[in-house]
Amino acid sequence: MRRLERRRRAARYGSRWGSQWRLALRKRADRGMTTAEYAMGTLAACAFAAVLFKVVTSGSVSSALSSLIGRALHAPV
């Protein structure tokens, strides 16, 4: 208990060791944030991919893409 109190007191008064202690505490507090941010980004990317897949496989878009590819392959050289 005394050791923790000394560290807190050193952090309060701005000693070199105290600044390292504050930095370590800050890093420890942010540990889970990157995991949550990656999870939200992955979820958003999967949702966007699902919507894009539905749009591309719909009838009108599929026929338009097929005609575009067909015209590109049968273009005179």
N, C-alpha and C positions, 0 to 999 in steps of 0.2 A: 504494500500500500504506500509506503514512504517513497519507493522508487517512482511509482506512477505520479505521485504528487510533485516530486522534484522535476519530473519531465514536464508536467503541466506548468509549473512555475517558470521553468526555463523557456518554455514556448511563449508564455505571457510576456516575458521581459525581453524577448528578441535576441537571445544569444545565438551563436552559430549552430550549436547543437539543437536549440529550440526550433530554429527554422527547418532543420532537417526533420525534426519530429512532426512539425506542422505539415510538411510536404508528404511524409509517410501517411499521416492521417487523411489527408486529402486524397491521396491515391487509393487508399483503402475504401473511402466513401464512394468513389466513382467506379469501383470494380464491376458492379452489375449493370451499369448504365450502357456500356457498349454491347452487352449481350442483348438487352432489351431493344436497342436501336437496330441491331442486325436482325432480330426477329421481326420487327415491324417492317423493315425494308424487304426482307424475304417474303413476308406475307403480301405486301403491296405488289411485288414483282410477280408472284404467283397469280394474284387476282388479275393483274394486267395481262398476263399470258393467257389466262382462261378467257377473258373477254376478247382478246385478239384472235384466239383460236375459233371462238364462236362466230366472229365476224367473217373470218377468212373461209370457214367451211359453210357459210350460209349459201343458199342457192344463187342469188344474184351476183355476189362477189365471186363465187366459184366459176360461174359461167363467164363473167367478165375477164377473169384471170386466164381462163382456158382460151378464150378468143384472142387475147393479147399475146399469149405464148404461141398460139397457132399462127397468127399473122407474122410474128417475129421469125418463126422457123421457115415460113414459106415466102419470105421476102426475096425479091430478085437480087442477085449479087452483081 
